[in-house]
Amino acid sequence: MRLLEERLGLPLPPSYRAFLLYADGYGDADEDDYFLFRTERVGWLRDLEPEWCQIWGPQEGDKVPSVPDDLYFVYGPDQNGFVRNEYVPHTLLIGRWDGLLLLNPLVVTPAGEWEAWHLASWRAGAARGRSFWELMASDLV
């Protein structure tokens, strides 16, 4: 975990860090459709899956922010699935779960948690949680 933080140049959010202290990944990327990467495989979406950034990321002429705060910062079952395209290239790819599991270091809670996303081609937008733990414990993934 320390090597991952050094490679990223950022401290990991507490709930994801706690998960990594317990288990360095989950499932087998070669055999399973649902897995969390081991730390050596975690990286920025723009580096690991640039085509997802082209599809979901900012497009020429997009306004910033692409979604107003009052619509974007809704979590739980009432969320609308909005994604801020401008955030996409900055997300950290941590796994695949019938789509991508991402952490967003551009939205951080006072406790240091990064917003967590489940981004899938079959979903209109993304399921989002205030933290890795909140997203994984929800029924949105």
DSSP file (Angstrom, degrees, kcal/mol; ACC not computed):
  #  RESIDUE AA STRUCTURE BP1 BP2  ACC     N-H-->O    O-->H-N    N-H-->O    O-->H-N    TCO  KAPPA ALPHA  PHI   PSI    X-CA   Y-CA   Z-CA
    1    1 A M     >        0   0    0      0, 0.0     4,-2.4     0, 0.0     5,-0.2   0.000 360.0 360.0 360.0 -41.6    0.0    0.0    0.0
    2    2 A R  H  >  +     0   0    0      1,-0.2     4,-2.4     2,-0.2     5,-0.2   0.899 360.0  52.0 -59.7 -40.8    2.8    2.4    0.8
    3    3 A L  H  > S+     0   0    0      2,-0.2     4,-2.5     1,-0.2    -1,-0.2   0.881 108.5  51.1 -64.5 -38.0    4.3    1.8   -2.6
    4    4 A L  H  > S+     0   0    0      2,-0.2     4,-2.5     1,-0.2     5,-0.2   0.934 110.2  48.7 -63.9 -45.8    1.0    2.5   -4.3
    5    5 A E  H  X>S+     0   0    0     -4,-2.4     4,-2.1     1,-0.2     5,-1.1   0.895 112.3  49.0 -62.1 -39.5    0.7    5.8   -2.4
    6    6 A E  H  <5S+     0   0    0     -4,-2.4    -1,-0.2     2,-0.2    -2,-0.2   0.916 111.4  49.3 -64.7 -42.3    4.2    6.7   -3.4
    7    7 A R  H  <5S+     0   0    0     -4,-2.5    -2,-0.2     1,-0.2    -1,-0.2   0.888 117.1  41.2 -64.2 -39.3    3.5    5.9   -7.0
    8    8 A L  H  <5S-     0   0    0     -4,-2.5    -1,-0.2     2,-0.2    -2,-0.2   0.762 100.3-134.5 -78.9 -26.3    0.3    8.0   -7.0
    9    9 A G  T  <5S+     0   0    0     -4,-2.1    -3,-0.2     1,-0.3    -4,-0.1   0.694  75.0  90.0  76.5  19.1    1.8   10.8   -5.0
   10   10 A L  S   <S-     0   0    0     -5,-1.1     2,-0.3    -6,-0.2    -1,-0.3  -0.990  81.3-110.6-143.3 147.9   -1.3   10.9   -2.8
   11   11 A P        -     0   0    0      0, 0.0    -9,-0.0     0, 0.0     6,-0.0  -0.620  42.3-115.3 -75.5 142.0   -2.4    9.2    0.4
   12   12 A L        -     0   0    0     -2,-0.3    -7,-0.0     1,-0.1   101,-0.0  -0.396  36.0 -93.1 -73.6 153.8   -5.2    6.7   -0.2
   13   13 A P     >  -     0   0    0      0, 0.0     4,-2.7     0, 0.0     3,-0.3  -0.378  38.7-112.5 -66.9 148.5   -8.7    7.4    1.3
   14   14 A P  H  > S+     0   0    0      0, 0.0     4,-2.6     0, 0.0     5,-0.2   0.847 110.9  47.3 -54.1 -45.5   -9.3    5.7    4.7
   15   15 A S  H  > S+     0   0    0      2,-0.2     4,-1.7     1,-0.2     5,-0.1   0.884 116.2  44.2 -70.7 -35.0  -11.9    3.2    3.8
   16   16 A Y  H  > S+     0   0    0     -3,-0.3     4,-2.4     2,-0.2    -1,-0.2   0.889 113.1  52.4 -71.5 -38.5  -10.0    1.9    0.7
   17   17 A R  H  X S+     0   0    0     -4,-2.7     4,-1.9     2,-0.2    -2,-0.2   0.910 108.2  51.2 -60.7 -43.2   -6.8    1.9    2.7
   18   18 A A  H  X S+     0   0    0     -4,-2.6     4,-1.4    -5,-0.2    -1,-0.2   0.896 108.5  51.8 -62.9 -40.3   -8.5   -0.2    5.4
   19   19 A F  H  X S+     0   0    0     -4,-1.7     4,-3.3     1,-0.2     3,-0.4   0.937 109.0  50.0 -59.9 -45.7   -9.7   -2.6    2.8
   20   20 A L  H  < S+     0   0    0     -4,-2.4    -1,-0.2     1,-0.2    -2,-0.2   0.814 105.9  56.1 -66.1 -30.2   -6.1   -3.0    1.4
   21   21 A L  H  < S+     0   0    0     -4,-1.9    -1,-0.2    -5,-0.2    -2,-0.2   0.840 115.4  39.4 -66.8 -31.7   -4.8   -3.6    4.9
   22   22 A Y  H  < S+     0   0    0     -4,-1.4     2,-0.3    -3,-0.4    -2,-0.2   0.898 135.2   2.3 -82.2 -44.8   -7.2   -6.5    5.2
   23   23 A A     <  -     0   0    0     -4,-3.3     2,-1.7    -5,-0.1    -1,-0.3  -0.981  59.0-138.7-149.0 129.3   -6.9   -7.9    1.6
   24   24 A D  S    S-     0   0    0     -2,-0.3     2,-0.1    -3,-0.2    -4,-0.1  -0.619  83.2 -32.0 -88.0  78.5   -4.7   -6.8   -1.3
   25   25 A G        -     0   0    0     -2,-1.7     2,-0.3    13,-0.1    12,-0.2  -0.301  67.1-114.4  98.8 174.2   -7.4   -7.2   -3.9
   26   26 A Y  B     -A   36   0A   0     10,-2.2    10,-2.1    -2,-0.1    -1,-0.0  -0.963  67.3   0.0-151.9 131.6  -10.4   -9.5   -4.3
   27   27 A G  S    S-     0   0    0     -2,-0.3     2,-0.5     8,-0.2     8,-0.1  -0.150  86.7 -72.7  81.2-179.8  -11.0  -12.2   -6.9
   28   28 A D    >>  -     0   0    0      6,-0.2     4,-3.6     1,-0.1     3,-1.5  -0.960  27.6-154.2-121.1 113.9   -8.9  -13.3   -9.8
   29   29 A A  T 34 S+     0   0    0     -2,-0.5    -1,-0.1     1,-0.3     6,-0.1   0.748  97.0  53.3 -59.4 -25.3   -8.7  -10.9  -12.8
   30   30 A D  T 34 S+     0   0    0      1,-0.1    -1,-0.3    -3,-0.1     3,-0.0   0.683 125.4  20.7 -83.2 -18.1   -7.9  -13.8  -15.1
   31   31 A E  T <4 S+     0   0    0     -3,-1.5     2,-0.3     1,-0.0    -2,-0.2   0.661 111.4  67.7-122.8 -25.0  -11.0  -15.9  -14.0
   32   32 A D     <  -     0   0    0     -4,-3.6     3,-0.1     1,-0.1    -1,-0.0  -0.692  53.7-153.4-107.6 153.7  -13.6  -13.6  -12.4
   33   33 A D  S    S+     0   0    0     -2,-0.3    65,-1.1     1,-0.2     2,-0.5   0.593  91.9  55.8 -91.0 -15.6  -15.8  -10.8  -13.8
   34   34 A Y  E    S+ B   0  97A   0     63,-0.2     2,-0.3    -6,-0.1    63,-0.2  -0.949  75.1 131.1-123.1 110.6  -16.0   -9.2  -10.4
   35   35 A F  E     - B   0  96A   0     61,-3.2    61,-2.3    -2,-0.5     2,-0.4  -0.997  47.2-133.5-157.6 154.5  -12.7   -8.3   -8.8
   36   36 A L  E     -AB  26  95A   0    -10,-2.1   -10,-2.2    -2,-0.3    59,-0.3  -0.940  41.0-110.8-108.3 134.1  -10.7   -5.6   -7.1
   37   37 A F        -     0   0    0     57,-2.8     2,-0.1    -2,-0.4   -12,-0.1  -0.215  23.6-114.8 -63.6 149.3   -7.2   -5.0   -8.3
   38   38 A R    >>  -     0   0    0    -13,-0.1     3,-2.0     1,-0.1     4,-0.9  -0.485  42.8-100.1 -70.6 157.7   -4.1   -5.9   -6.3
   39   39 A T  T 34 S+     0   0    0      1,-0.3     3,-0.5     2,-0.2    -1,-0.1   0.807 120.7  60.4 -57.6 -33.6   -2.1   -2.7   -5.4
   40   40 A E  T 34 S+     0   0    0      1,-0.2    -1,-0.3     3,-0.0    -3,-0.0   0.719 108.1  46.1 -69.0 -16.7    0.4   -3.2   -8.2
   41   41 A R  T <4 S+     0   0    0     -3,-2.0    -1,-0.2    53,-0.1    -2,-0.2   0.637  86.8 104.8 -98.5 -16.6   -2.3   -3.1  -10.8
   42   42 A V     <  +     0   0    0     -4,-0.9     2,-0.3    -3,-0.5    52,-0.2  -0.383  47.0 136.4 -64.6 139.3   -4.2    0.0   -9.5
   43   43 A G  E     -C   93   0A   0     50,-1.5    50,-3.0    -2,-0.1     2,-0.1  -0.982  55.0 -55.4-170.3 177.6   -3.7    3.1  -11.5
   44   44 A W  E >>  -C   92   0A   0     -2,-0.3     4,-2.3    48,-0.2     3,-1.2  -0.423  42.1-131.5 -68.6 137.0   -5.2    6.2  -13.1
   45   45 A L  H 3> S+     0   0    0     46,-2.7     4,-3.0     1,-0.3     8,-0.2   0.881 106.1  60.7 -55.8 -41.1   -8.0    5.5  -15.6
   46   46 A R  H 34 S+     0   0    0     43,-0.8    -1,-0.3    45,-0.4    44,-0.1   0.780 112.4  38.5 -60.2 -27.4   -6.4    7.7  -18.2
   47   47 A D  H <4 S+     0   0    0     -3,-1.2    -1,-0.2    42,-0.1    -2,-0.2   0.843 124.7  35.6 -89.7 -38.7   -3.3    5.5  -18.2
   48   48 A L  H  < S+     0   0    0     -4,-2.3    -2,-0.2     1,-0.2    -3,-0.2   0.819 134.8  16.2 -88.6 -33.2   -4.9    2.1  -17.9
   49   49 A E    >X  +     0   0    0     -4,-3.0     3,-1.3    -5,-0.3     4,-1.1  -0.487  65.0 164.2-140.0  64.7   -8.1    2.5  -19.9
   50   50 A P  H 3> S+     0   0    0      0, 0.0     4,-1.8     0, 0.0     5,-0.1   0.785  74.4  64.3 -59.5 -26.7   -7.7    5.6  -22.1
   51   51 A E  H 3> S+     0   0    0      1,-0.2     4,-1.8     2,-0.2     5,-0.1   0.852  98.5  54.0 -66.5 -32.3  -10.7    4.6  -24.3
   52   52 A W  H <> S+     0   0    0     -3,-1.3     4,-3.1     1,-0.2     5,-0.4   0.875 107.1  52.1 -65.8 -36.2  -13.0    5.0  -21.3
   53   53 A C  H  X S+     0   0    0     -4,-1.1     4,-1.9    -8,-0.2    -2,-0.2   0.875 107.9  51.3 -66.5 -37.0  -11.7    8.5  -20.9
   54   54 A Q  H  < S+     0   0    0     -4,-1.8    -1,-0.2     2,-0.2    -2,-0.2   0.891 117.5  39.0 -66.1 -38.6  -12.4    9.3  -24.5
   55   55 A I  H  < S+     0   0    0     -4,-1.8    -2,-0.2    -5,-0.1    -3,-0.2   0.946 132.6  21.9 -76.0 -50.1  -16.0    8.0  -24.2
   56   56 A W  H  < S+     0   0    0     -4,-3.1    32,-0.2    -5,-0.1    -3,-0.2   0.615 106.3  90.8 -97.2 -15.5  -16.9    9.3  -20.7
   57   57 A G  S  < S-     0   0    0     -4,-1.9    29,-0.2    -5,-0.4    28,-0.2   0.017  90.2 -56.6 -77.6-175.4  -14.4   12.2  -20.3
   58   58 A P        -     0   0    0      0, 0.0     2,-0.3     0, 0.0    -1,-0.2  -0.295  50.8-150.8 -65.1 144.2  -14.7   15.8  -21.2
   59   59 A Q    >   -     0   0    0     -3,-0.1     3,-2.3     1,-0.1    -4,-0.0  -0.815  35.0 -81.3-112.1 154.8  -15.5   16.7  -24.8
   60   60 A E  T 3  S+     0   0    0     -2,-0.3    -1,-0.1     1,-0.3     0, 0.0  -0.304 118.3  21.2 -55.8 131.0  -14.5   19.9  -26.6
   61   61 A G  T 3  S+     0   0    0      1,-0.3    -1,-0.3    -3,-0.0     2,-0.0   0.374  85.7 146.2  90.7  -3.8  -16.9   22.7  -25.7
   62   62 A D    <   -     0   0    0     -3,-2.3    -1,-0.3     1,-0.1     2,-0.2  -0.378  46.4-127.2 -63.9 142.0  -18.1   21.1  -22.4
   63   63 A K        -     0   0    0      3,-0.1    -1,-0.1     2,-0.1     4,-0.0  -0.604  30.9-101.6 -86.3 155.5  -18.9   23.7  -19.7
   64   64 A V  S    S+     0   0    0     -2,-0.2     2,-0.1     1,-0.2    20,-0.0  -0.992 108.6  32.0-126.2 127.6  -17.3   23.2  -16.3
   65   65 A P  S    S-     0   0    0      0, 0.0    -1,-0.2     0, 0.0    -2,-0.1   0.547  79.7-164.0 -73.8 148.7  -18.8   22.1  -14.0
   66   66 A S  S    S+     0   0    0      1,-0.2    -2,-0.1    -2,-0.1    -3,-0.1   0.719  78.1  36.0 -74.8 -21.3  -20.7   19.9  -16.3
   67   67 A V  S    S-     0   0    0     15,-0.1    -1,-0.2     4,-0.0     5,-0.0  -0.999  93.0-114.1-132.3 129.9  -23.4   19.2  -13.6
   68   68 A P    >>  -     0   0    0      0, 0.0     4,-2.5     0, 0.0     3,-1.3  -0.283  28.1-115.7 -61.9 149.0  -24.5   21.8  -11.0
   69   69 A D  H 3> S+     0   0    0      1,-0.3     4,-2.6     2,-0.2     0, 0.0   0.862 112.3  60.0 -53.0 -42.3  -23.6   21.0   -7.4
   70   70 A D  H 34 S+     0   0    0      1,-0.2    -1,-0.3     2,-0.2    -3,-0.0   0.749 115.4  35.2 -65.6 -21.6  -27.3   20.6   -6.3
   71   71 A L  H <4 S+     0   0    0     -3,-1.3     3,-0.4     8,-0.0     9,-0.4   0.769 119.4  49.3 -94.5 -34.1  -27.8   17.8   -8.8
   72   72 A Y  H  < S+     0   0    0     -4,-2.5     2,-1.7     1,-0.2    -2,-0.2   0.929  99.6  61.7 -74.3 -45.4  -24.3   16.2   -8.6
   73   73 A F  S  < S+     0   0    0     -4,-2.6     2,-0.5    -5,-0.2    -1,-0.2  -0.246  73.7 116.0 -86.9  52.5  -23.9   15.9   -4.8
   74   74 A V        -     0   0    0     -2,-1.7     7,-0.2    -3,-0.4     2,-0.2  -0.986  42.0-179.8-116.3 125.2  -26.8   13.6   -4.2
   75   75 A Y    >   +     0   0    0     -2,-0.5     3,-0.6     4,-0.1    54,-0.1  -0.737  37.2  34.2-121.7 169.5  -25.9   10.1   -2.9
   76   76 A G  G >  S-     0   0    0     52,-0.7     3,-1.8    -2,-0.2    52,-0.2  -0.398 114.9 -27.6  83.3-162.7  -27.8    7.0   -2.0
   77   77 A P  G 3  S+     0   0    0      0, 0.0    -1,-0.2     0, 0.0    -3,-0.0   0.707 134.1  58.7 -64.9 -20.1  -31.0    5.7   -3.7
   78   78 A D  G <  S+     0   0    0     -3,-0.6    -2,-0.1     2,-0.0    -3,-0.0   0.468  77.8 120.3 -88.2  -0.7  -32.1    9.2   -4.8
   79   79 A Q    <   -     0   0    0     -3,-1.8    -4,-0.1     1,-0.1    -7,-0.1  -0.245  59.2-142.9 -65.9 156.5  -29.0    9.9   -6.8
   80   80 A N        -     0   0    0     -9,-0.4    -1,-0.1    -6,-0.2    47,-0.1   0.463  34.7-115.8-100.8  -4.9  -29.5   10.7  -10.4
   81   81 A G        +     0   0    0     -7,-0.2    45,-2.2     1,-0.2    -9,-0.1   0.508  55.4 162.4  83.5   4.2  -26.3    8.9  -11.8
   82   82 A F        -     0   0    0    -11,-0.2     2,-0.4    43,-0.2    -1,-0.2  -0.256  21.6-161.0 -59.8 143.9  -24.8   12.1  -13.1
   83   83 A V        -     0   0    0     42,-0.1     2,-1.0   -17,-0.1     3,-0.1  -0.987  18.6-132.6-122.1 135.0  -21.0   12.0  -13.9
   84   84 A R    >>  -     0   0    0     -2,-0.4     3,-2.4     1,-0.2     4,-0.8  -0.805  17.1-154.8 -85.6 107.8  -18.9   15.1  -14.1
   85   85 A N  G >4 S+     0   0    0     -2,-1.0     3,-0.8     1,-0.3    -1,-0.2   0.823  89.9  63.9 -53.1 -35.4  -17.1   14.4  -17.4
   86   86 A E  G 34 S+     0   0    0      1,-0.2    -1,-0.3   -29,-0.2     4,-0.2   0.708 100.5  53.0 -66.6 -18.4  -14.2   16.6  -16.3
   87   87 A Y  G X4 S+     0   0    0     -3,-2.4     3,-1.8     1,-0.1     4,-0.4   0.756  86.2  85.4 -83.5 -26.0  -13.5   14.3  -13.4
   88   88 A V  G X< S+     0   0    0     -4,-0.8     3,-1.7    -3,-0.8   -43,-0.2   0.849  86.1  49.6 -50.8 -50.6  -13.2   11.1  -15.4
   89   89 A P  G 3  S+     0   0    0      0, 0.0   -43,-0.8     0, 0.0    -1,-0.3   0.708 109.6  54.9 -65.3 -15.3   -9.5   11.3  -16.5
   90   90 A H  G <  S+     0   0    0     -3,-1.8    -2,-0.2    -4,-0.2     2,-0.1   0.413  84.6 111.0 -96.2   0.7   -8.5   11.9  -12.9
   91   91 A T    <   -     0   0    0     -3,-1.7   -46,-2.7    -4,-0.4     2,-0.6  -0.415  66.4-126.0 -80.8 154.6  -10.2    8.9  -11.4
   92   92 A L  E     -CD  44 103A   0     11,-3.1    11,-1.9   -48,-0.2     2,-0.6  -0.877  17.1-138.7-101.5 121.3   -8.3    5.9  -10.0
   93   93 A L  E     +CD  43 102A   0    -50,-3.0   -50,-1.5    -2,-0.6     9,-0.2  -0.706  32.4 163.0 -82.4 118.0   -9.2    2.5  -11.4
   94   94 A I  E     -     0   0A   0      7,-2.6   -57,-2.8    -2,-0.6     2,-0.3   0.500  56.8 -35.5-115.3  -8.1   -9.3    0.0   -8.6
   95   95 A G  E     -BD  36 101A   0      6,-1.1     6,-2.7   -59,-0.3     2,-0.4  -0.989  53.4 -94.2 173.0-178.5  -11.2   -2.9  -10.1
   96   96 A R  E     +BD  35 100A   0    -61,-2.3   -61,-3.2    -2,-0.3     4,-0.2  -0.993  30.1 165.2-127.1 132.8  -13.9   -4.3  -12.4
   97   97 A W  E    S-B   34   0A   0      2,-1.3   -63,-0.2    -2,-0.4     3,-0.1  -0.567  86.8 -50.0-146.9  73.2  -17.4   -5.1  -11.2
   98   98 A D  S    S+     0   0    0    -65,-1.1     2,-0.3     1,-0.3   -64,-0.1   0.914 139.6   6.8  53.6  43.6  -19.6   -5.5  -14.3
   99   99 A G  S    S-     0   0    0     21,-0.1    -2,-1.3    22,-0.1     2,-0.4  -0.959 115.7 -44.5 146.4-156.4  -18.1   -2.2  -15.2
  100  100 A L  E     -DE  96 119A   0     19,-3.6    19,-2.3    -2,-0.3     2,-0.5  -0.872  36.1-148.5-111.1 141.9  -15.3   -0.1  -13.6
  101  101 A L  E     +DE  95 118A   0     -6,-2.7    -7,-2.6    -2,-0.4    -6,-1.1  -0.950  30.7 176.0-104.5 124.6  -14.8    0.7   -9.9
  102  102 A L  E     -DE  93 117A   0     15,-2.4    15,-2.9    -2,-0.5     2,-0.4  -0.922  27.2-147.3-131.9 150.7  -13.2    4.1   -9.6
  103  103 A L  E     -DE  92 116A   0    -11,-1.9   -11,-3.1    -2,-0.3    13,-0.2  -0.969  15.6-147.9-115.9 138.1  -12.1    6.5   -6.8
  104  104 A N  E >   - E   0 115A   0     11,-3.6     3,-1.3    -2,-0.4    11,-1.1  -0.884  12.2-173.6-111.0 103.9  -12.3   10.2   -7.5
  105  105 A P  E 3  S+     0   0A   0      0, 0.0    -1,-0.1     0, 0.0     3,-0.1   0.478  79.5  72.3 -76.0   0.3   -9.6   12.3   -5.7
  106  106 A L  E 3  S+     0   0A   0      1,-0.2     2,-0.5     9,-0.1   -15,-0.0   0.585  95.7  52.5 -90.1 -10.9  -11.3   15.5   -6.8
  107  107 A V  E <  S+     0   0A   0     -3,-1.3     8,-2.3     8,-0.1     2,-0.4  -0.944  74.4 169.5-124.4 108.3  -14.2   15.1   -4.4
  108  108 A V  E     - E   0 114A   0     -2,-0.5     6,-0.2     6,-0.2    23,-0.1  -0.965  26.4-136.1-125.5 132.6  -12.9   14.5   -0.9
  109  109 A T    >   -     0   0    0      4,-2.6     3,-2.1    -2,-0.4     6,-0.0  -0.325  36.0-101.6 -76.1 166.1  -14.9   14.5    2.4
  110  110 A P  T 3  S+     0   0    0      0, 0.0    -1,-0.1     0, 0.0    -2,-0.0   0.778 125.1  59.1 -58.3 -25.0  -13.6   16.2    5.5
  111  111 A A  T 3  S-     0   0    0      2,-0.1    -2,-0.0     1,-0.0    -3,-0.0   0.422 123.8-105.3 -84.3   1.8  -12.6   12.7    6.7
  112  112 A G  S <  S+     0   0    0     -3,-2.1     2,-0.2     1,-0.3    -1,-0.0   0.533  70.6 147.0  89.3   6.2  -10.4   12.3    3.7
  113  113 A E        -     0   0    0   -100,-0.2    -4,-2.6   -99,-0.1     2,-0.3  -0.546  40.6-138.2 -76.3 140.7  -12.6    9.8    1.8
  114  114 A W  E     -E  108   0A   0     -6,-0.2    -6,-0.2    -2,-0.2    18,-0.2  -0.768  28.4-100.5 -95.0 143.2  -12.6   10.0   -2.0
  115  115 A E  E     -E  104   0A   0     -8,-2.3   -11,-3.6   -11,-1.1     2,-0.4  -0.353  40.5-144.9 -57.1 141.9  -15.9    9.8   -3.9
  116  116 A A  E     -EF 103 129A   0     13,-2.5    13,-2.5   -13,-0.2     2,-0.4  -0.922  14.3-164.9-118.1 140.8  -16.3    6.3   -5.3
  117  117 A W  E     -EF 102 128A   0    -15,-2.9   -15,-2.4    -2,-0.4     2,-0.5  -0.922  21.2-158.2-125.2 147.4  -17.9    5.4   -8.7
  118  118 A H  E     -EF 101 127A   0      9,-2.4     9,-2.0    -2,-0.4     2,-0.5  -0.966  25.3-174.8-116.3 109.0  -19.3    2.3  -10.4
  119  119 A L  E     +EF 100 126A   0    -19,-2.3   -19,-3.6    -2,-0.5     2,-0.3  -0.923   8.9 166.4-110.4 122.3  -19.2    3.2  -14.1
  120  120 A A    >   -     0   0    0      5,-0.7     3,-1.3    -2,-0.5     5,-0.2  -0.986  43.5-129.3-139.2 147.0  -20.7    0.7  -16.5
  121  121 A S  T 3  S+     0   0    0     -2,-0.3    -1,-0.1     1,-0.3   -22,-0.1   0.764 110.3  55.5 -66.0 -24.5  -21.7    0.9  -20.2
  122  122 A W  T 3  S+     0   0    0      2,-0.1     2,-0.4    -3,-0.0    -1,-0.3   0.552  97.6  78.6 -84.2  -8.3  -25.2   -0.5  -19.3
  123  123 A R  S <  S-     0   0    0     -3,-1.3     2,-1.2     2,-0.2    -3,-0.1  -0.798  83.1-124.4-104.8 141.5  -25.9    2.2  -16.7
  124  124 A A  S    S-     0   0    0     -2,-0.4     2,-0.3    -5,-0.0    -3,-0.1  -0.727  85.9 -31.6 -80.3  99.2  -27.0    5.8  -17.5
  125  125 A G  S    S-     0   0    0     -2,-1.2    -5,-0.7    -5,-0.2     2,-0.3  -0.672  99.0 -55.6  89.2-145.3  -24.2    7.6  -15.7
  126  126 A A  E     -F  119   0A   0    -45,-2.2     2,-0.5    -2,-0.3    -7,-0.2  -0.961  32.9-122.0-136.1 150.5  -22.6    6.1  -12.6
  127  127 A A  E     -F  118   0A   0     -9,-2.0    -9,-2.4    -2,-0.3     2,-0.4  -0.817  42.6-166.4 -83.9 133.3  -23.6    4.9   -9.2
  128  128 A R  E     -F  117   0A   0     -2,-0.5   -52,-0.7   -11,-0.2     2,-0.3  -0.953  16.8-174.2-129.6 145.5  -21.6    7.1   -6.7
  129  129 A G  E     -F  116   0A   0    -13,-2.5   -13,-2.5    -2,-0.4     3,-0.0  -0.898  37.1-118.3-127.9 161.4  -20.8    6.9   -3.0
  130  130 A R  S    S+     0   0    0     -2,-0.3     2,-0.3   -15,-0.2   -21,-0.3   0.663  98.5   8.8 -71.6 -14.9  -19.1    9.3   -0.7
  131  131 A S  S  > S-     0   0    0      1,-0.1     4,-2.2   -15,-0.1   -15,-0.2  -0.967  81.1-101.0-155.4 166.5  -16.5    6.7   -0.1
  132  132 A F  H  > S+     0   0    0     -2,-0.3     4,-2.6     1,-0.2     5,-0.2   0.941 122.9  49.0 -55.0 -49.5  -15.3    3.3   -1.2
  133  133 A W  H  > S+     0   0    0      1,-0.2     4,-2.2     2,-0.2    -1,-0.2   0.913 109.1  51.2 -62.4 -43.8  -17.0    1.7    1.8
  134  134 A E  H  > S+     0   0    0      1,-0.2     4,-0.7     2,-0.2    -1,-0.2   0.913 113.1  45.4 -61.5 -42.5  -20.3    3.4    1.2
  135  135 A L  H >< S+     0   0    0     -4,-2.2     3,-0.8     1,-0.2     6,-0.4   0.939 114.5  47.0 -66.3 -46.4  -20.4    2.4   -2.5
  136  136 A M  H 3< S+     0   0    0     -4,-2.6    -1,-0.2     1,-0.2    -2,-0.2   0.808 113.1  49.4 -68.3 -28.9  -19.4   -1.2   -1.8
  137  137 A A  H 3< S+     0   0    0     -4,-2.2    -1,-0.2    -5,-0.2    -2,-0.2   0.584  99.3  86.8 -84.6 -10.2  -21.9   -1.5    1.1
  138  138 A S  S << S-     0   0    0     -3,-0.8     3,-0.4    -4,-0.7    -3,-0.0  -0.285  83.9-123.3 -83.1 171.3  -24.8   -0.1   -1.1
  139  139 A D  S    S+     0   0    0      1,-0.2    -1,-0.1     2,-0.1    -3,-0.1   0.168  94.3  90.4 -96.0  17.2  -27.1   -2.0   -3.4
  140  140 A L              0   0    0     -5,-0.3    -1,-0.2     1,-0.2   -13,-0.1   0.644 360.0 360.0 -86.5 -16.3  -26.0    0.3   -6.2
  141  141 A V              0   0    0     -3,-0.4    -1,-0.2    -6,-0.4    -2,-0.1   0.419 360.0 360.0 -96.5 360.0  -23.1   -1.9   -7.4
